């Protein structure tokens, strides 16, 4: 099951569970679309893979399967 992480690993902008601006790689590294398409040029800095839009978990399932609250941010930036 996806973690649905709360923010961009690059710029730390909030990415709520229903955000259409969130993208992930195959390892669930999470970035905002602006960073993924801009500074990262479509390549995950952690694994070298590409990005896909993060699925949106239906609101009625968030109660039973909540999104992660763990923020992961690259210390040196992107």
C-alpha positions in Angstrom: 0.0 0.0 0.0 1.3 3.5 -0.9 2.5 5.6 2.0 1.1 8.8 0.5 3.8 11.0 1.9 2.9 14.5 3.0 5.4 16.7 1.1 7.9 17.1 -1.7 11.4 15.7 -1.0 12.9 18.6 -2.9 11.1 21.8 -1.8 9.1 20.5 1.1 5.8 21.9 -0.2 2.7 20.3 1.3 1.2 17.5 -0.8 -2.1 16.5 0.8 -3.5 13.0 0.0 -5.8 14.5 -2.7 -3.1 16.6 -4.4 -2.9 16.2 -8.2 0.5 18.0 -8.0 2.2 14.9 -6.4 4.3 12.5 -8.5 6.2 9.4 -7.3 8.8 7.0 -8.7 8.6 3.3 -8.4 10.1 3.5 -4.9 7.5 6.0 -3.8 10.0 8.9 -3.7 7.5 11.8 -3.6 8.0 15.2 -5.4 5.7 18.0 -6.5 5.2 18.2 -10.2 7.0 21.5 -10.4 10.3 20.1 -9.0 9.9 16.8 -10.9 9.5 18.5 -14.2 11.8 21.5 -13.5 15.0 21.0 -11.5 14.8 17.1 -11.6 14.1 17.0 -15.4 11.9 14.0 -15.0 14.5 11.8 -13.3 14.3 10.7 -9.6 17.5 11.8 -7.8 17.3 8.8 -5.5 16.9 5.9 -7.9 17.3 7.3 -11.4 13.7 6.3 -12.4 10.9 8.3 -13.9 7.8 9.7 -12.3 4.1 9.0 -12.5 1.2 10.9 -10.9 0.6 9.7 -7.4 -2.8 8.0 -7.1 -5.4 9.7 -4.9 -6.7 7.4 -2.1 -10.5 7.8 -1.9 -11.5 10.0 1.1 -13.6 7.2 2.7 -10.5 4.9 2.8 -8.2 7.5 4.4 -9.8 7.0 7.8 -9.0 3.3 7.7 -5.7 3.6 5.7 -4.3 7.1 6.6 -1.6 8.9 4.7 1.9 9.0 6.1 2.9 11.9 8.3 6.6 11.2 7.9 8.3 14.0 5.9 11.3 13.2 3.9 13.3 16.1 2.6 16.7 16.0 0.9 19.2 17.8 3.2 21.2 19.3 0.4 18.2 20.1 -1.7 17.8 19.0 -5.3 
